[in-house]
Amino acid sequence: ALPISSLPTDPAATMASLAPMFCCASAGENDEVPEIAEQERVAAVFSAMDEHEVELFADEYFIELQKTEALSTLGVELKAEQESEEILIMAVEDGGLVANWNSSHTTSAVQAGDSIIQVNGKKGNFVSLWDELARSETLKVKLRRAS
């Protein structure tokens, strides 16, 4: 089983990420669906998954960054291929927003080899990801761990 502490901190994002896997499942009209805490529901979903499904989801995580006048650079070396749908993080440099995130979020620290797969809900190609990273002051970034 996957520990709750390794799930994204935003329960709505966690459930939204899981929704496509359960698009066609629903309770019957007379079935009772107990009201339980969000974390317990997420834990129940993970325990119902097979090992491969958990691994696929467990490799993704979110970070949130806020650019300021004093600190507006990500502080990462990035690489993207022309047809890619993600941006590869080659290195995390000292003094940037990502290094600041890492210092206070050790369990979800960004590492060289991780890939940016979504920024503020936008995904699809590296150009849209890159543009969103450059223009937005507030960044909610979805990443995939290096395998």
PAGU-845091 format. One record per residue (C-alpha): residue number from 1; residue in three letters; x, y, z. Coordinates in steps of 0.05 Angstrom, whole numbers, plus 32768, in hexadecimal, padded with zeros to 4 digits. Example, Ala and Ser with C-alpha at 12.3 -4.5 7.8 and 13.67 -1.06 7.14 Angstrom:
% residues 2
<r><pos>1</pos><code>ALA</code><X>80F6</X><Y>7FA6</Y><Z>809C</Z></r>
<r><pos>2</pos><code>SER</code><X>8111</X><Y>7FEB</Y><Z>808F</Z></r>
% end
This chain:
% residues 147
<r><pos>1</pos><code>ALA</code><X>8000</X><Y>8000</Y><Z>8000</Z></r>
<r><pos>2</pos><code>LEU</code><X>8016</X><Y>8047</Y><Z>7FF1</Z></r>
<r><pos>3</pos><code>PRO</code><X>801E</X><Y>8074</Y><Z>802F</Z></r>
<r><pos>4</pos><code>ILE</code><X>7FEF</X><Y>80B0</Y><Z>8031</Z></r>
<r><pos>5</pos><code>SER</code><X>802B</X><Y>80DE</Y><Z>803C</Z></r>
<r><pos>6</pos><code>SER</code><X>8044</X><Y>80D1</Y><Z>7FF5</Z></r>
<r><pos>7</pos><code>LEU</code><X>8003</X><Y>80E8</Y><Z>7FD5</Z></r>
<r><pos>8</pos><code>PRO</code><X>7FFA</X><Y>812E</Y><Z>7FB9</Z></r>
<r><pos>9</pos><code>THR</code><X>7FE6</X><Y>815E</Y><Z>7FF0</Z></r>
<r><pos>10</pos><code>ASP</code><X>7FA9</X><Y>8176</Y><Z>7FCB</Z></r>
<r><pos>11</pos><code>PRO</code><X>7F72</X><Y>8141</Y><Z>7FD3</Z></r>
<r><pos>12</pos><code>ALA</code><X>7F4A</X><Y>815D</Y><Z>7F99</Z></r>
<r><pos>13</pos><code>ALA</code><X>7F86</X><Y>8156</Y><Z>7F6B</Z></r>
<r><pos>14</pos><code>THR</code><X>7F91</X><Y>810F</Y><Z>7F84</Z></r>
<r><pos>15</pos><code>MET</code><X>7F4A</X><Y>80FB</Y><Z>7F76</Z></r>
<r><pos>16</pos><code>ALA</code><X>7F4A</X><Y>8120</Y><Z>7F33</Z></r>
<r><pos>17</pos><code>SER</code><X>7F88</X><Y>80F9</Y><Z>7F1F</Z></r>
<r><pos>18</pos><code>LEU</code><X>7F66</X><Y>80B8</Y><Z>7F32</Z></r>
<r><pos>19</pos><code>ALA</code><X>7F24</X><Y>80C8</Y><Z>7F10</Z></r>
<r><pos>20</pos><code>PRO</code><X>7F37</X><Y>80AE</Y><Z>7ECA</Z></r>
<r><pos>21</pos><code>MET</code><X>7F46</X><Y>8069</Y><Z>7EE7</Z></r>
<r><pos>22</pos><code>PHE</code><X>7F00</X><Y>8064</Y><Z>7F03</Z></r>
<r><pos>23</pos><code>CYS</code><X>7ED7</X><Y>8087</Y><Z>7ECE</Z></r>
<r><pos>24</pos><code>CYS</code><X>7EA5</X><Y>804F</Y><Z>7EC5</Z></r>
<r><pos>25</pos><code>ALA</code><X>7E9D</X><Y>8036</Y><Z>7F0D</Z></r>
<r><pos>26</pos><code>SER</code><X>7E62</X><Y>804E</Y><Z>7F36</Z></r>
<r><pos>27</pos><code>ALA</code><X>7E3A</X><Y>8039</Y><Z>7F72</Z></r>
<r><pos>28</pos><code>GLY</code><X>7DF6</X><Y>8019</Y><Z>7F65</Z></r>
<r><pos>29</pos><code>GLU</code><X>7DB6</X><Y>803F</Y><Z>7F77</Z></r>
<r><pos>30</pos><code>ASN</code><X>7DAD</X><Y>801A</Y><Z>7FB8</Z></r>
<r><pos>31</pos><code>ASP</code><X>7DF7</X><Y>8013</Y><Z>7FCA</Z></r>
<r><pos>32</pos><code>GLU</code><X>7E0C</X><Y>803B</Y><Z>8007</Z></r>
<r><pos>33</pos><code>VAL</code><X>7E4C</X><Y>8063</Y><Z>7FFE</Z></r>
<r><pos>34</pos><code>PRO</code><X>7E67</X><Y>8073</Y><Z>8044</Z></r>
<r><pos>35</pos><code>GLU</code><X>7E80</X><Y>80B9</Y><Z>8051</Z></r>
<r><pos>36</pos><code>ILE</code><X>7EC9</X><Y>80B3</Y><Z>8063</Z></r>
<r><pos>37</pos><code>ALA</code><X>7F03</X><Y>80E3</Y><Z>8066</Z></r>
<r><pos>38</pos><code>GLU</code><X>7F25</X><Y>80F6</Y><Z>8024</Z></r>
<r><pos>39</pos><code>GLN</code><X>7F66</X><Y>80D5</Y><Z>8037</Z></r>
<r><pos>40</pos><code>GLU</code><X>7F43</X><Y>8095</Y><Z>804A</Z></r>
<r><pos>41</pos><code>ARG</code><X>7F20</X><Y>8094</Y><Z>8006</Z></r>
<r><pos>42</pos><code>VAL</code><X>7F62</X><Y>809E</Y><Z>7FE2</Z></r>
<r><pos>43</pos><code>ALA</code><X>7F82</X><Y>8067</Y><Z>800C</Z></r>
<r><pos>44</pos><code>ALA</code><X>7F48</X><Y>8039</Y><Z>7FFA</Z></r>
<r><pos>45</pos><code>VAL</code><X>7F52</X><Y>8048</Y><Z>7FB0</Z></r>
<r><pos>46</pos><code>PHE</code><X>7F9C</X><Y>8038</Y><Z>7FB4</Z></r>
<r><pos>47</pos><code>SER</code><X>7F91</X><Y>7FF7</Y><Z>7FDA</Z></r>
<r><pos>48</pos><code>ALA</code><X>7F60</X><Y>7FE1</Y><Z>7FA3</Z></r>
<r><pos>49</pos><code>MET</code><X>7F95</X><Y>7FEE</Y><Z>7F6C</Z></r>
<r><pos>50</pos><code>ASP</code><X>7FC6</X><Y>7FBB</Y><Z>7F56</Z></r>
<r><pos>51</pos><code>GLU</code><X>8011</X><Y>7FC8</Y><Z>7F61</Z></r>
<r><pos>52</pos><code>HIS</code><X>801C</X><Y>7FE1</Y><Z>7F19</Z></r>
<r><pos>53</pos><code>GLU</code><X>7FE4</X><Y>8016</Y><Z>7F1E</Z></r>
<r><pos>54</pos><code>VAL</code><X>7FFF</X><Y>8030</Y><Z>7F60</Z></r>
<r><pos>55</pos><code>GLU</code><X>8045</X><Y>8036</Y><Z>7F43</Z></r>
<r><pos>56</pos><code>LEU</code><X>802B</X><Y>805F</Y><Z>7F09</Z></r>
<r><pos>57</pos><code>PHE</code><X>8008</X><Y>8090</Y><Z>7F36</Z></r>
<r><pos>58</pos><code>ALA</code><X>803C</X><Y>8091</Y><Z>7F6D</Z></r>
<r><pos>59</pos><code>ASP</code><X>8070</X><Y>80AC</Y><Z>7F3C</Z></r>
<r><pos>60</pos><code>GLU</code><X>804A</X><Y>80EE</Y><Z>7F33</Z></r>
<r><pos>61</pos><code>TYR</code><X>8049</X><Y>8128</Y><Z>7F64</Z></r>
<r><pos>62</pos><code>PHE</code><X>8037</X><Y>8172</Y><Z>7F69</Z></r>
<r><pos>63</pos><code>ILE</code><X>805E</X><Y>81AF</Y><Z>7F7F</Z></r>
<r><pos>64</pos><code>GLU</code><X>8045</X><Y>81F6</Y><Z>7F87</Z></r>
<r><pos>65</pos><code>LEU</code><X>8073</X><Y>8231</Y><Z>7F7C</Z></r>
<r><pos>66</pos><code>GLN</code><X>8067</X><Y>827C</Y><Z>7F83</Z></r>
<r><pos>67</pos><code>LYS</code><X>8094</X><Y>82AD</Y><Z>7F5D</Z></r>
<r><pos>68</pos><code>THR</code><X>80A4</X><Y>82EE</Y><Z>7F82</Z></r>
<r><pos>69</pos><code>GLU</code><X>80CC</X><Y>832C</Y><Z>7F71</Z></r>
<r><pos>70</pos><code>ALA</code><X>8105</X><Y>8311</Y><Z>7F9C</Z></r>
<r><pos>71</pos><code>LEU</code><X>8103</X><Y>82CB</Y><Z>7F7F</Z></r>
<r><pos>72</pos><code>SER</code><X>80E5</X><Y>82BF</Y><Z>7F3A</Z></r>
<r><pos>73</pos><code>THR</code><X>8112</X><Y>8289</Y><Z>7F1C</Z></r>
<r><pos>74</pos><code>LEU</code><X>8105</X><Y>823F</Y><Z>7F20</Z></r>
<r><pos>75</pos><code>GLY</code><X>814F</X><Y>822F</Y><Z>7F28</Z></r>
<r><pos>76</pos><code>VAL</code><X>814D</X><Y>81F0</Y><Z>7EFE</Z></r>
<r><pos>77</pos><code>GLU</code><X>8170</X><Y>81DA</Y><Z>7EBE</Z></r>
<r><pos>78</pos><code>LEU</code><X>813B</X><Y>81C1</Y><Z>7E8E</Z></r>
<r><pos>79</pos><code>LYS</code><X>813C</X><Y>8199</Y><Z>7E4E</Z></r>
<r><pos>80</pos><code>ALA</code><X>8104</X><Y>8189</Y><Z>7E1D</Z></r>
<r><pos>81</pos><code>GLU</code><X>8101</X><Y>8165</Y><Z>7DDB</Z></r>
<r><pos>82</pos><code>GLN</code><X>80DB</X><Y>8183</Y><Z>7DA0</Z></r>
<r><pos>83</pos><code>GLU</code><X>80A1</X><Y>8151</Y><Z>7DA2</Z></r>
<r><pos>84</pos><code>SER</code><X>80A1</X><Y>8146</Y><Z>7DEE</Z></r>
<r><pos>85</pos><code>GLU</code><X>8065</X><Y>814E</Y><Z>7E1C</Z></r>
<r><pos>86</pos><code>GLU</code><X>8091</X><Y>815A</Y><Z>7E58</Z></r>
<r><pos>87</pos><code>ILE</code><X>80CE</X><Y>8181</Y><Z>7E6F</Z></r>
<r><pos>88</pos><code>LEU</code><X>8108</X><Y>815C</Y><Z>7E8E</Z></r>
<r><pos>89</pos><code>ILE</code><X>812A</X><Y>8179</Y><Z>7ECB</Z></r>
<r><pos>90</pos><code>MET</code><X>8175</X><Y>8171</Y><Z>7EC0</Z></r>
<r><pos>91</pos><code>ALA</code><X>818C</X><Y>8193</Y><Z>7F01</Z></r>
<r><pos>92</pos><code>VAL</code><X>8171</X><Y>81BA</Y><Z>7F3D</Z></r>
<r><pos>93</pos><code>GLU</code><X>819B</X><Y>81F6</Y><Z>7F4C</Z></r>
<r><pos>94</pos><code>ASP</code><X>81A4</X><Y>8219</Y><Z>7F8F</Z></r>
<r><pos>95</pos><code>GLY</code><X>817D</X><Y>8259</Y><Z>7F9C</Z></r>
<r><pos>96</pos><code>GLY</code><X>8140</X><Y>824F</Y><Z>7F70</Z></r>
<r><pos>97</pos><code>LEU</code><X>80F7</X><Y>8242</Y><Z>7F7E</Z></r>
<r><pos>98</pos><code>VAL</code><X>80FF</X><Y>81F7</Y><Z>7F76</Z></r>
<r><pos>99</pos><code>ALA</code><X>813A</X><Y>81F4</Y><Z>7FA6</Z></r>
<r><pos>100</pos><code>ASN</code><X>8110</X><Y>821B</Y><Z>7FD9</Z></r>
<r><pos>101</pos><code>TRP</code><X>80D7</X><Y>81E9</Y><Z>7FCF</Z></r>
<r><pos>102</pos><code>ASN</code><X>8107</X><Y>81AF</Y><Z>7FD9</Z></r>
<r><pos>103</pos><code>SER</code><X>8122</X><Y>81CB</Y><Z>801A</Z></r>
<r><pos>104</pos><code>SER</code><X>80DD</X><Y>81CA</Y><Z>803A</Z></r>
<r><pos>105</pos><code>HIS</code><X>80BD</X><Y>818E</Y><Z>8016</Z></r>
<r><pos>106</pos><code>THR</code><X>80EF</X><Y>8155</Y><Z>801C</Z></r>
<r><pos>107</pos><code>THR</code><X>80BC</X><Y>811E</Y><Z>800B</Z></r>
<r><pos>108</pos><code>SER</code><X>80A9</X><Y>8141</Y><Z>7FCA</Z></r>
<r><pos>109</pos><code>ALA</code><X>80EC</X><Y>815F</Y><Z>7FB8</Z></r>
<r><pos>110</pos><code>VAL</code><X>80F8</X><Y>816B</Y><Z>7F6E</Z></r>
<r><pos>111</pos><code>GLN</code><X>8134</X><Y>8143</Y><Z>7F54</Z></r>
<r><pos>112</pos><code>ALA</code><X>815E</X><Y>8142</Y><Z>7F14</Z></r>
<r><pos>113</pos><code>GLY</code><X>813D</X><Y>8111</Y><Z>7EE5</Z></r>
<r><pos>114</pos><code>ASP</code><X>80F5</X><Y>8122</Y><Z>7EF9</Z></r>
<r><pos>115</pos><code>SER</code><X>80C8</X><Y>813D</Y><Z>7EC2</Z></r>
<r><pos>116</pos><code>ILE</code><X>8096</X><Y>8176</Y><Z>7EC1</Z></r>
<r><pos>117</pos><code>ILE</code><X>8056</X><Y>815A</Y><Z>7EA3</Z></r>
<r><pos>118</pos><code>GLN</code><X>8023</X><Y>8190</Y><Z>7EB4</Z></r>
<r><pos>119</pos><code>VAL</code><X>8024</X><Y>81DA</Y><Z>7EC9</Z></r>
<r><pos>120</pos><code>ASN</code><X>7FE6</X><Y>81FC</Y><Z>7EE5</Z></r>
<r><pos>121</pos><code>GLY</code><X>7FBB</X><Y>81C7</Y><Z>7EC4</Z></r>
<r><pos>122</pos><code>LYS</code><X>7FDB</X><Y>81CF</Y><Z>7E80</Z></r>
<r><pos>123</pos><code>LYS</code><X>7FFB</X><Y>8194</Y><Z>7E5E</Z></r>
<r><pos>124</pos><code>GLY</code><X>8005</X><Y>817A</Y><Z>7E18</Z></r>
<r><pos>125</pos><code>ASN</code><X>8048</X><Y>8192</Y><Z>7DFE</Z></r>
<r><pos>126</pos><code>PHE</code><X>8087</X><Y>81B0</Y><Z>7E1A</Z></r>
<r><pos>127</pos><code>VAL</code><X>8078</X><Y>81F4</Y><Z>7DFB</Z></r>
<r><pos>128</pos><code>SER</code><X>8038</X><Y>81FE</Y><Z>7E23</Z></r>
<r><pos>129</pos><code>LEU</code><X>805B</X><Y>81E6</Y><Z>7E62</Z></r>
<r><pos>130</pos><code>TRP</code><X>8096</X><Y>8214</Y><Z>7E56</Z></r>
<r><pos>131</pos><code>ASP</code><X>8068</X><Y>8250</Y><Z>7E48</Z></r>
<r><pos>132</pos><code>GLU</code><X>8040</X><Y>8244</Y><Z>7E88</Z></r>
<r><pos>133</pos><code>LEU</code><X>8080</X><Y>823E</Y><Z>7EB2</Z></r>
<r><pos>134</pos><code>ALA</code><X>8099</X><Y>8280</Y><Z>7E95</Z></r>
<r><pos>135</pos><code>ARG</code><X>805A</X><Y>82AB</Y><Z>7E99</Z></r>
<r><pos>136</pos><code>SER</code><X>8037</X><Y>8295</Y><Z>7ED9</Z></r>
<r><pos>137</pos><code>GLU</code><X>8047</X><Y>82B0</Y><Z>7F1E</Z></r>
<r><pos>138</pos><code>THR</code><X>8025</X><Y>8276</Y><Z>7F41</Z></r>
<r><pos>139</pos><code>LEU</code><X>8039</X><Y>8231</Y><Z>7F29</Z></r>
<r><pos>140</pos><code>LYS</code><X>8017</X><Y>81EF</Y><Z>7F3A</Z></r>
<r><pos>141</pos><code>VAL</code><X>8046</X><Y>81BC</Y><Z>7F19</Z></r>
<r><pos>142</pos><code>LYS</code><X>8039</X><Y>8172</Y><Z>7F10</Z></r>
<r><pos>143</pos><code>LEU</code><X>8078</X><Y>8149</Y><Z>7F09</Z></r>
<r><pos>144</pos><code>ARG</code><X>808A</X><Y>8101</Y><Z>7EFC</Z></r>
<r><pos>145</pos><code>ARG</code><X>80C4</X><Y>80E0</Y><Z>7F21</Z></r>
<r><pos>146</pos><code>ALA</code><X>80FD</X><Y>80C4</Y><Z>7EF9</Z></r>
<r><pos>147</pos><code>SER</code><X>80F5</X><Y>8079</Y><Z>7EF3</Z></r>
% end
